[in-house]
Amino acid sequence: MTPSNSGDVPGAAAGAARAAKYSPPVPRWLPGAKAAIFLLATVPLLRLGVYGLTDRLGANPVEFITRSTGTWTLVMLCVTLAITPVRRVLGQPWLLRLRRMLGLFAFFYGALHFTTYFWLDQWFDWASILRDVSGKRPFITVGFAAFVLMVPLALTSPYAMARRMGGRRWQRLHRVIYAIAVLAILHYWWMKAGKNDLAQPAIYAIVVAGLLGARLIWALRRQWGQAFPGSSRSPANSDSTVSRSRTR
Ligand code: HEM
């Protein structure tokens, strides 16, 4: 679900030779770690199931489910966005192999969140849903826009789709995740602003601003390096082999 490098989209933009050269080695324990992270990411869903079965969803179960799924959509989005910066800072290329799965979990919780809204909250009252989405409740308009933008990213997340689209087009499309993150923060902020309770949205806003800011700085440094290849500040001179392979 995110802009990727040639190691993440096999055979896409870079071509087989470059991919072979730059593809990071896959540690043997990675499939196990991936399975563990998969299970961990399903815990919020299992928790909702257990709470539902044991009557622990509180006085307003629909609100509980809406808020829980909304929070986990945002958390998964942040974790997905964090993969590239963390990989670069720690120099751990295998982290890229987790990004697609985490992005799909963000979409999964977003779909549950939206389903809770139109099913349990609105009971398929499409006229009311249309009013909310078209501006009556602006925080819902913005949340809906974020979710709609997630759909093409989820649909094009399989490797086969990336191959068919071509790496460059795929990467360009998947940059939409930055807009999704900004809209998601706006959605949360707007919702909480009505209740004068901005502490938590502010924390998420700082995290997202930091993650997007780091990418912006790296992108500017890369452009600087391309414009002035001999410069000592050029990332082409300072970065590792892997990060040279057009990583975002
Ligand atoms: C990327 C997509 C989205 C993200 C990240 C997101 C995130 C969130 C978050 C973090 C909350 C607040 C949770 C809390 O109070 O702790 C929330 C609440 C809510 N969201 Fe979303 N949301 C998204 C999309 C949507 C969509 C598509 C809809 C409906 C069309 C929607 C409707 C709501 C509603 C009704 C609430 C609860 C408001 C309340 O309790 O007063 N959200 N969302």
Residues whose N, C-alpha, C, O or C-beta is under 5 A from the ligand:
A	BS01	HEM	T66 R67 G70 T71 T73 L74 G110 F114 Y117 I140 G143 F144 A146 F147 A184 Y188
